[in-house]
Amino acid sequence: MTTTPRALVTGASSGIGAATVRRLRTEGWDVVATARRTDRLEALAAETGCTWVAADLTRDDDVARLAAAVVDGGPLAALVNNAGGAIGADPVATGSVQDWSDMYDRNVLATLRVTQALLPHLEADGGGDVLVVTSTAGLEPYPGGGGYTAAKHAERLIPLTLRQELVGRPVRIIEVAPGMVATEEFSLNRFGGDAERAASVYAGVPEPLVADDVADVISWTLTRPSHVNVDLVVVRPRAQATSTLVAREVAE
């Protein structure tokens, strides 16, 4: 008898997280979605049939409550650590220490908390996958991105180290590092709701990635045969060579 695989997806209220929930549900997975916004999770559940737990992953008690709910729900095949985000684009010389701290908490410590809480459960039934959605910001710096690139560099050290620490055990450690992805909220949140500034990030870029492109890659890595570990996938739009070299069409 084939068991339906079950996944937890963090940061599921919008963007890549929500797209991953949709993709996995379409492909027959049971999915637990988590994020802070209850209304978004309720709507996603009504649309996809996923289950959900509202949680703030920067709070230890919320993570403990989330982990308990996941464990109570049965075996877990995959943990998709997607929650995170950028704040601002200030130079290092004038960047807000609080913004840097918040980005570290949202990207690095949130991934650490959830992974620590659920790693024993992933192993308990014969193994599972820990997938971390990082960013090309974790591979290269760019002006104005010091706080975010620092956080993403730190976050990707979690899968890089964990893969060595767990070698020989039945847990795959996967990293997916997207480049430019046009989602409804990432840049808008980064620039404090400034829609014009957010739109300028993607101005003139022919076919930036969309959230479902990344969700497709996530699903692909999770569905390889169990002996195949996809260590790292870097996925960018064709128009992007690096964080700072992007082909843009000039309006006439």
N, C-alpha and C positions, 0 to 999 in steps of 0.2 A: 504494500500500500504506500503510495506516494504522499508524503506530508507536505502541506502547503507551507512554503517558506514565509517567515515573518520578519519584518524589519521595523526599526525605529528610525524615524527621520527627524532631525532637529532643524530649527529655523524654517518650519513648514508653513508659515502663514503667508508667504509670498515667494516670488522669484524661483530660484533653483530648488529650494526645499519643497515648495508646493508642486512644482513640475515633476519632481522625483516621486512624490506621493502618487500623482496621477499616472505616471509611467509605470511604476511598480504595480499599482492596482490593476491597470490595464493588462499587465503581463501575469496576473494571477497571484500576486503576493498579498498576504495580510499585512497591513501597515498600521503602525501607531505613529501619529503625527504629533509633534510637540512644538510649541511656540508660546509667546506671552499672550497673544491676542485671542481671546476666547471666541469672539464673533467670527474671525477668519477661520478658525479651526472648525467651528460648527458648520460654516458654509462649505468648507472642503470636505467634511464628512458627509454632508448631504449630497454633494456632487459625486464623490468617489466611493463611499462606503467604508472609508477608513475609520479607525477609532482614534481618539485623541486624548491628550492630557495637557492642560495648560500649565506651563512652568517657566520660571525665570532661571536660566541656567547659570546666572551669576550668584545664585543663592543656594547654599548647601542644603537647606531644608527642602527647597523645591526639587532639587536633583534627587534627594533621597526619596521623596514622595513619588517622583516620576519612575525611578528605578523599581520601587516596590510595585507600582501598577504594572510595569512591563513584566516583571518576574511572575506576578500573579496571573498574567495572561497566557503564559505558556512558553515554549521554547523560542529562542531568538536566533535567527540566522544571520542577521546583519544589523550593524549600527552605522548609520550614515550621519556623521558629524558635519553638519552644514551650517549651523548657526554662526554668526559673526557679523562683520560689517566694518565700514570705514567711517571716520569722522573727520571732516575738514581736509584741507590740502595746504596747510601752512608750512613754511620752511622750518627746518630744524631750529634755526636761531630764534624763532618767535612762536613755535608751536606750543599749544597748551599741554602742560604736564597732566592735567586731569583728562584731557582727550586721549592722550597716549595711554594712561592708566585704564581708561574705560575700554579702549580697543584691545588691550592686553587681556582684560577680564573677559570680554565678549568672545574673542577669538581663541585665545590660548587656554585660559583657565576653564572656560566652559567646556571645551573639548576634553581637557584633562579630567574634570569632575565626572562627566558622563561616561567617559571611557573607563575610569577607575570603578565606577559604580556598577557597570554592566559587563565588564570583562569576565568575571567568574561565571556569569549566567551564559555568556556566549560559548564558553568552553564546556559547560556542564553537560550538554547533550551531544557531545561529539565534535564540536567546533563551530566556528562561524567567522564572520568578517567584520573588521573594524575599518571603515572607510572614512577618510578625512578629506573634506573639500577645502583645499587651501586656495592658492591663487598664484598666478605668475608673479605677483608682488612678493611672494616668498622665494623667488628665484633671482630677482634683479631689482635694484632700487630705481627710483625715478624722482626728479625734483618735486617737492610738495607732497611726497608720499612717505616721508620718513616714519611717521607713527604707524601707519598701516603696514608698510613693508617690514618694519621691525616686528610687529605682531605676527605677521604671516611667516616670516623667517622663523620665529620662535615656535609657531604652531606646527610647522612641518617637521621640526625636530622631534615631535611626539611620535609620528609614524616611523621616522627614520630610526629612532632609538628603540621603539617598541618592537620593531621587526627583528632586531638583533636579540633583544631580551627574551623574545618568545620563540626563537628558532627551535624547530623540532616539535613544537606544540601545534595543535590543530586549529590555529587561528591565522587567517590571512590578514595582512595589513596593507591597505590600498590607499594611494593618494591620487586625487584628481585635482589638477591645478588649472582652472580656467583663466583665460585672458579677458579680453573685452566682451562682456555680455550685457546686452541691453535688456534690463529688467525694469519693472515698474517702479522700484523703490531704492535700489542700491545707491545710485548717484543722487537721487532726491534726498535720501537720508544723509548722505555724506555732506551735502551742501545746505543742510538745515532747512529743507523745503523750497529752496530756490530753483524753481522749475526751469528757468531759462539757462542757468548755469549747468544744471544737470543735463539738459538736452544738448548743450554744447560739447559734452564729452563724446557723443556719438555723431555729431554733425558731419555730414559728408562721407561717413564711413559706409561703403557699400556692403550691405548684409553683415552687420555685426552678429555675433552669436546671440541666440535667444535662450531662455532658461531650459527649454525642452532639449536643445542640443546637448547641454551638459547632463541633463537627466538621462538622455540616451546613452551617453558614455558611462555614467554611473551604473545603469542597469547592465550594460555590457560587461563591465568588470565583475559585477556580482554574480553573473550567470556563466562565467567560465567554469570548466571542470575544476573540482575542488583542489586538485594538485597544482593548478595554474594560479600563480600570484602575480597580478599586474601591479608592480611596485609603484609606478608613477605614470600618469597620463597628463601631458600638457596639451591643452586644447584651446586654440585661438581661432578667430576668423581669418580667412585667407588674407584679408587686407592688413593684418597686424603682424609685423615681424618681431618687434620688441615692445616693451611698455611705452616707449617714446617714439617709435618709428611705425606710423600708421598711415596708409594710403587714404587720402580723403579727396573726394570729388569736389571741384570748385564750381559753385553755382554761377551761371553766366548772367 
